[in-house]
């Protein structure tokens, strides 16, 4: 994942109503547009999860006893940052509407061969 902070800086984390016609400008089909957005949202969710776990693993302490639980303020701040991020679907929708996603149909590649 390439610096999630810069990527989502200007995205409103709240869901909002959208004009359906804006989704079908490129694809001419709402279902294709939603499939592209869904695929990208899944990619983002995996990337964000891996990035978060990578950062939290730096603070992992293997302890033999259950009673030794330590709170780390940096770890809490990292967790709070990721909780405040927009949902991956919202990020993917913004990317799609701004034309930052590249996609192609699988059938068109198979039919050409």
DABEL-V506568 format. One record per helix or strand of 3 or more residues. SS is the DSSP state (A for helix, B for strand). FROM is the first residue (numbers start at 0). LEN is the number of residues. If there is no record, write none. Layout:
BEGIN
ss: {SS,SS}
from: {FROM,FROM}
len: {LEN,LEN}
END
This chain:
BEGIN
ss: {A,A,A,A,A,A}
from: {3,19,29,72,87,105}
len: {4,8,28,12,10,7}
END
